[in-house]
Amino acid sequence: MTQESRHLLPDLAAMATFGAAIAKVLRPRDVVALEGGLGAGKTTLARGIIAALGYLGEVPSPTFTIIELYESPPLKLPVIHADFYRLKHPSEVIELGLDDYRDGAALIAEWPDHAGGFGHEPTCLSIRIETEDGGRIAIARVGADWLGRWP
């Protein structure tokens, strides 16, 4: 990772605006790796990104399904929303066939460390969400492919 920025997210509207900023520059093969404790707002941010890409329906948490797929159209590009919290070992990602899903799609990954992490990929935008004074702070680290397009 080559660049880090901090973003204050005091409420749900700020979270949606931040998600829309990510969606605006998201490309196929990108990874948005969302880190943070339980209840930090990872799924809320994922919902903001997916909604800004054009999805009008409900975006369920993929905690139990592990992977939810969103097609293009109606989205600007296909998205995989994954929650790896329940994985016991990173090798389980292979059993899920994640690489097949990723072909031509962007990946929003919650609990990326449970899947072995994605920070080594140049297409990865890592966002750690921390709670602070009732709001949230997003600490973003961008991979090389995000330089020049990250807001």
Secondary structure as the mmCIF struct_conf table of DSSP 4:
data_model
#
loop_
_struct_conf.conf_type_id
_struct_conf.id
_struct_conf.beg_label_comp_id
_struct_conf.beg_label_asym_id
_struct_conf.beg_label_seq_id
_struct_conf.end_label_comp_id
_struct_conf.end_label_asym_id
_struct_conf.end_label_seq_id
STRN STRN1 GLN A 3 LEU A 9
BEND BEND1 ASP A 11 ASP A 11
HELX_RH_AL_P HELX_RH_AL_P1 LEU A 12 VAL A 25
TURN_TY1_P TURN_TY1_P1 PRO A 28 ARG A 29
STRN STRN2 VAL A 31 GLU A 35
BEND BEND2 GLY A 37 GLY A 37
TURN_TY1_P TURN_TY1_P2 LEU A 38 GLY A 39
BEND BEND3 ALA A 40 GLY A 41
HELX_RH_AL_P HELX_RH_AL_P2 LYS A 42 ALA A 52
TURN_TY1_P TURN_TY1_P3 LEU A 53 GLY A 54
BEND BEND4 GLY A 57 GLY A 57
TURN_TY1_P TURN_TY1_P4 PRO A 62 THR A 65
BEND BEND5 ILE A 66 ILE A 66
STRN STRN3 ILE A 67 TYR A 70
TURN_TY1_P TURN_TY1_P5 SER A 72 PRO A 74
BEND BEND6 LEU A 75 LEU A 77
STRN STRN4 VAL A 79 ASP A 83
TURN_TY1_P TURN_TY1_P6 TYR A 85 ARG A 86
BEND BEND7 LYS A 88 HIS A 89
TURN_TY1_P TURN_TY1_P7 PRO A 90 SER A 91
HELX_RH_AL_P HELX_RH_AL_P3 GLU A 92 LEU A 96
TURN_TY1_P TURN_TY1_P8 GLY A 97 GLY A 97
HELX_RH_AL_P HELX_RH_AL_P4 LEU A 98 ARG A 102
TURN_TY1_P TURN_TY1_P9 ASP A 103 GLY A 104
BEND BEND8 ALA A 105 ALA A 105
STRN STRN5 ALA A 106 GLU A 110
BEND BEND9 TRP A 111 TRP A 111
HELX_RH_3T_P HELX_RH_3T_P1 PRO A 112 ALA A 115
TURN_TY1_P TURN_TY1_P10 GLY A 116 GLY A 116
BEND BEND10 PHE A 118 PHE A 118
TURN_TY1_P TURN_TY1_P11 GLY A 119 HIS A 120
BEND BEND11 GLU A 121 GLU A 121
TURN_TY1_P TURN_TY1_P12 PRO A 122 THR A 123
STRN STRN6 CYS A 124 GLU A 132
TURN_TY1_P TURN_TY1_P13 ASP A 133 GLY A 134
STRN STRN7 GLY A 135 VAL A 142
HELX_RH_3T_P HELX_RH_3T_P2 ALA A 144 TRP A 146
TURN_TY1_P TURN_TY1_P14 LEU A 147 ARG A 149
#
